[in-house]
């Protein structure tokens, strides 16, 4: 596939289209490779895990213009051992340039952790070959950038790493200060944990080579494994200290000790064997075992009642899951993406926040336990000093006060149980009790008793358009209008979501209809403001009056409800009086 390069382009992704050829022997020359059959990379990404093979990549660029374009070829993976670029010159001869972390850092064309290769592209089509070897994880995301676009992107990368390492530095200093004040070994272990992560991250991101040992390619290639193993060892040590696994979960503690010994043994073994691929792959694969072990240890401590472990579990899930995803990426088991490769960094940012909370919670728990012990001792001394008579008086006072509190609480609860929390008017339960009493009184003394039932029209549209908070405001507004517009002896209640009822003692049907019309008009005239918007509503009323043949109030309420639905069917914002013909 030919990629066109034109003026004004920012970035072209090459690894999506570059053809790839594996050379297991690592001995083939360019002339030998030219006639070989190349294939597209798996999944469009050049991620091959750990391998001793050399890989050749071939891509063709076309400059349709009349002038040479200057581009930067960017290889994001900084630990590639050798990078050989073969390009055809204007005279037809092939030029060869070599890069890689087996060379001193000063020999790079640009002082950045990743490999930047100046690539002038003359008019016409040009085919390029890249030969790459790496004893470490074989990932080769390749991009072609315009100079201005790359520098803008590089500034954002610099800001990201500045923020990331700045946060790590602040957290190390903060926890070190707390350790010097408290001498709590957990803070010292956490500082070591953050520092070990920093060394590991700076190593595999290339900053350690750039700033710490730029003249030592051998040290740069050697350092990845001890830093990754070291991070896992420190993570295990910190976990065992923080979780107090020796006392709280002895069996899990022994398993972690065995795994720690195996980690150290594997570290020593791959160092002595001398196989560079195994040396670099072993620490990454050990992450796949250590991550679930530490998470299981935290869950076990949490289930055993250790409160501080809950933050530890969340922090561990964030940081170790991030490290796990990054390990899968560098192992070639996940495709290379920005999120996958930098997942460990994202996880550690969450980790530093949650583990700081965990350490603070642990200290707070210890303080609470200490204060509780001190308070208990004080209470015991006071109790021993009190005379029996004073104790009896105090107990009697407490009983009286508690009895009064319970009575007040009972009265308050009874009142709240009869009121609607949103509107402050009576609820359905209270309305039913009062209505039954009024019904019996009306029957006994042959007094009229009417009931109004009304429902806010199209209330669901208010909720859907303006939100539930606006709907609540409308319900409160309608309740306030009705409560202030009826007599003191009338009883207003909210009996459903947007449905209300009004009990009118000693009011015949005609007067009840007039009251309903008055309330309907007041509701229709109401306006409410919510978030700068004016709200309005209407209501449909049903009216019913107690009849001689009624067996109970439920019959009256049902008739009013039926009349209300007739009002709705008739167009809403109206009053309907129950009639047998309805």
C-alpha positions, 0 to 999 in steps of 0.5 A, a space after each residue: 500500500 502506498 501512503 501519500 505525503 503532502 504538505 500540511 499533513 500532521 501525522 501518518 501512522 505507518 505500522 498500520 500499513 507497513 509490510 513485515 518479514 521475520 528473519 529468525 536467523 537475524 543474518 539476512 541482508 537487504 539484497 536477500 530480503 528484497 525478493 522475500 514475500 512480506 506480509 502485513 503485521 498482525 492486527 495492523 500493529 508490529 507487536 511480537 512479544 519477546 523474540 530473538 528474530 530480526 524483523 524487516 518492515 517495508 513501506 512506500 511513500 509517494 510525494 505527488 508534489 514538485 518539492 522535497 518534503 521533510 518529515 520525521 520518522 518516529 519509533 515510539 519504542 525506545 529500547 530497540 537494540 538496532 534500527 537500520 533504515 535503508 532508503 533509495 537516494 536521488 541517484 538510485 543508490 541505497 543509503 543506510 543509517 543505523 540507530 538503536 539503544 546499543 549505541 550511546 545516546 549522543 549518537 541519536 539525531 534528536 535528544 529524545 527517548 524515542 527514535 526520531 529519524 529525519 526523512 526527506 521525501 523527494 517527489 515521486 514514489 520511494 520504498 523504505 526498509 527498516 530492519 529492527 532487533 530487540 532482546 526486549 519486548 518487540 513493539 514497533 509503533 511507527 509514525 511519520 510526522 510533520 515537524 511543526 505537528 510533532 513539536 506540538 505533540 512533543 510539548 503535550 507529552 512533556 507536560 504529561 510526563 512533567 505532571 506524572 513525575 511531579 505527582 510521584 515526587 510530591 507523594 514521595 516527599 509527603 509520605 517521607 515527611 510523615 514517616 519521619 514524624 511517625 516512624 510508621 514503617 508503612 510510610 517508609 515502605 510506601 516511599 520505596 514502592 513509589 521510588 521503585 515504580 519511578 525507576 521502572 517507569 523511567 527505565 522503560 520510557 527511556 528517560 533513565 537512559 537519556 538523563 542517568 547513564 546516556 554514555 552506557 548503552 549496556 547499562 541501559 539494556 541491563 537495567 530494565 529487568 532489575 527495575 521491573 523485578 525490584 518493583 515487584 519485590 518492593 510491592 510484595 514487601 509493602 503489601 505484607 507490611 500494610 496488610 499486617 499479613 503475618 498477624 492477620 492472615 498467616 497462611 496468605 503471608 506464607 504464600 507471599 513469602 514463598 512467591 517473594 523467594 521464587 521471584 528473587 530466585 528467578 531474578 538470579 537465574 535469568 541473570 546467570 543464564 545469559 539468555 537475553 530474551 529470557 532475561 527481559 521476558 521473565 520479570 514481565 511474565 512474573 507480573 501476571 502471577 504477582 498481580 492477582 496474588 497481591 489483590 487476593 491478599 488484600 481481599 482476604 484481609 478485608 474479608 477478615 475485618 481489616 478496615 484499612 484493606 478496603 482502600 488497599 484493594 481499590 488502589 491495588 486493583 488500579 495500579 496492578 491492573 495497570 501494570 498487568 495491562 502494560 505487561 500484556 502489551 509489551 508481551 505482545 498479548 495486547 495490541 500497542 495503543 497509548 492507553 494499553 502501554 501507559 496503563 501502569 502510569 494511569 493506575 499508579 496515579 489512582 494508586 497514590 491517591 487511594 493508598 494515601 487515603 488508606 494510610 491516613 485511614 489506618 492512622 485514624 483507626 489506630 488513633 480511634 482505638 487509642 482514644 477508645 481505650 483511654 476513654 474506657 479507662 477513664 470511665 472505669 475510674 469514674 465509675 469506681 469513684 461514684 457513690 451508689 446513691 449518686 449512681 442511682 440518681 443519675 440512672 433515674 435521670 437518664 431513664 426519665 430523659 430517655 423516656 421523654 426523648 422516646 415520647 418526643 421521637 414517637 410523636 415526631 415519627 407519628 406526625 411525619 408518618 402522616 405528612 407527605 415529605 415533599 409538600 407538607 400536606 397530609 399523605 394518603 394514609 392520613 387522608 384515609 383515616 380522616 375521610 373515614 371519620 368524616 364519612 361516619 359523622 356525615 352519615 350520623 348527622 345527615 350532613 353533606 360531605 364532598 371530596 375533590 380529586 385532581 391530577 396535574 395535567 401532563 405532569 410526565 412532560 414536565 419531568 421529561 422536559 425540565 427534570 424531576 427537580 422542576 416536577 417537584 417544584 410544580 407539585 409543591 407549588 400546586 399543594 401550596 395553592 390549594 392549602 391556602 385557598 380552602 377553609 381551615 376545616 377542609 383537609 388537603 392530601 397528596 394521595 399519589 405522585 401528582 394526584 391530590 384530594 380535598 375533603 370538604 365537610 358540610 359542603 354540598 355538591 354544587 358548592 364543591 363544584 364551585 370550589 373545584 372551579 376556583 382551585 382549577 383557575 388558581 392552578 392555571 394562573 400559577 407561574 413558577 421559575 426554575 433555572 431561568 424558565 417559567 413553569 406552568 400547569 393545569 389540573 383536571 378535577 373530579 367532584 363527588 358527594 356522599 350519597 345515602 346508599 354509599 357503604 363506605 368512603 371508598 365508594 365516594 373516592 372512586 366516583 370522584 376519581 372516575 369523574 376526574 378521568 372524564 375531565 381529562 378525557 374531555 380535554 383537561 383543565 376542567 371540572 367534572 362532577 360525578 353523574 350515574 351517566 358518566 
